[in-house]
Structure formats: structure tokens, C-alpha cells
Amino acid sequence: MTIRRTPIEDMRHKSKVVFYHFPGGGGLMWAVATSPDTTLDLPGQAARTLEQIDGYLTEAGLDRRAIVRAEVIVTDHDQKPAFDRVWSDWMPIDHGPVRSFVQSVMPDGDLVEIIVTAALPYDYPAPSK
């Protein structure tokens, strides 16, 4: 089993990005992000959080079309229409993943957290052992 993790700098017991490489090729990438600017409203934080996700995908040589699942956690479920507008502007048409949208208590200032699962292509290079 080949798993590669990128720990969160100040919480090394947690990861912000994890890759699992299937034996023989391909695999999955999981990433979690929040906005680096917690002074923004929910749409602003959502846009900044999605920028973080874009960065993780780009570093991996992937793009938004590789996302197969997204979990969106917010502090106010009533903000779903505002979030959906940001999401619709960000996600390519006909490439939307399975997505959940749930409300939860989060640290002060955080209004949204997004977790994505992306598919790695069959020929995606696994790290050398």
C-alpha cells in the first residue's frame, strides 16, 4: 500500500492532502481546506477555500474535473444558496462531483471547510519507495 501524506504544519498529527496509489496504477487524492482569511463572509471564504483546493490540485498535476466527491461543512446552512453561486462559478459544467452540504460548529472565524476526493489517472506516478 502506497500512501503519501502532507501534514498540516502546526498540527502534524493531521494531513491537508493524502494520496493513495492503487497497486498497478491510479488512485485517490483527498484534500481539506479552509479560508486563510476568516474576516470574509461565507461567499468570500468559500472562494478562498476553493483557491486552496485549486492549489492542491495544481500541485498534484490535476484539475477540478478530477474531483469525484466534495464535502462542504458550514456554520450556517441557510447560506447554501450563496455557497452554491460560488461553487457554480468554480466547478466546470458537467463535471460536478457528488457533494454534501452540512452545518457544524467550527473554530471562531471559520465559516466553511471543504474536503474533496479526486481520482488519479491510471498512469499517475506513485512515489518511489
C-alpha positions, -999 to +999 in steps of 0.1 A: +000+000+000+014+034-010+001+064+009+017+098+008+006+125+033+012+162+035+008+172+072-007+204+084+023+225+095+011+234+130-009+201+136+014+173+123-010+146+135-034+157+107-029+159+070-042+185+045-036+163+015-033+125+012-026+103-019-034+066-021-019+048-050-037+017-062-014-013-070-010-013-107-019+024-113-042+052-105-055+061-070-072+088-050-063+122-035-081+137-005-077+173+004-092+196+031-091+234+031-105+264+049-101+301+040-069+318+051-089+349+056-116+345+083-127+381+081-146+374+049-183+365+047-193+330+036-191+335-001-157+352+003-144+324+025-158+298+001-139+314-029-107+315-009-112+279+003-117+268-033-085+286-042-067+264-017-082+233-033-071+246-067-036+249-054-036+213-041-049+200-074-024+220-094+005+208-073-007+172-080-010+179-117-048+176-116-077+200-122-113+204-109-126+177-133-107+151-113-129+158-082-154+129-076-167+139-042-169+170-021-180+175+015-189+211+024-192+220+061-206+254+070-216+272+102-250+283+087-269+260+064-291+290+054-261+302+034-264+273+009-277+295-020-248+319-015-223+290-014-240+274-045-234+305-065-197+305-057-195+267-064-213+271-097-188+297-109-159+275-098-169+240-109-169+232-147-203+223-161-210+186-164-180+178-141-197+183-107-189+157-081-212+140-056-215+168-030-228+170+006-235+203+024-238+201+062-239+225+091-215+222+120-198+241+148-164+253+137-135+273+152-141+310+156-140+328+123-142+297+101-174+297+081-167+269+056-145+239+053-143+218+021-130+182+018-126+168-017-117+134-032-101+134-066-094+105-089-058+100-100-053+088-136-041+052-142-007+064-152-003+088-123+032+083-109+034+067-075+062+079-053+094+059-054+099+036-024 
